[in-house]
Amino acid sequence: MTQLSNIRQLLTDTKLGLLPYLDNRLNEIATSWQQLENLHLEPYDIELGECNTIAANEPRPLITQSVSLKCFITGSSKDKLELLLLASELQNSLDATIFEWSNREWYQFEKPLRRPVTQITGGLDYELLEKPAHSCRLGIYREFDLIYTISF
């Protein structure tokens, strides 16, 4: 059996991966929002972007992989300010979750993650929806780099 790649371990490992860790946190947030009317946290999307190899001639080259997360909230446009505040809180919570996970992962004994995440960038979009009437969608975008050793 072949060993899993480092990027696969970092993202999907059930005990140490970012995505299971993120899923748990987003489920907690969605549960806390259940009492809010006309508000829905949609499933997030992930994209892997630019990927670079650093010091390719070294015994343990490093990979820098750009990761983008997209989360969406739908709600009533009459509650725009409240939705923007919730989206900002969600954005902060996502960042805290990513930082917390990367610091925890970085301190592991046999760590594929070589450096914890130190910067997260992104933004927030607001759009009105035609259906249902008077609804809107907020998109939260977070981008960061994972730096890990290459697997041979």
Salt bridges, closest charged atoms under 4 A:
GLU28 OE1 - ARG25 NH1 2.99
GLU42 OE1 - ARG137 NH2 3.39
GLU47 OE2 - LYS70 NZ 2.95
ASP95 OD1 - ARG142 NE 2.77
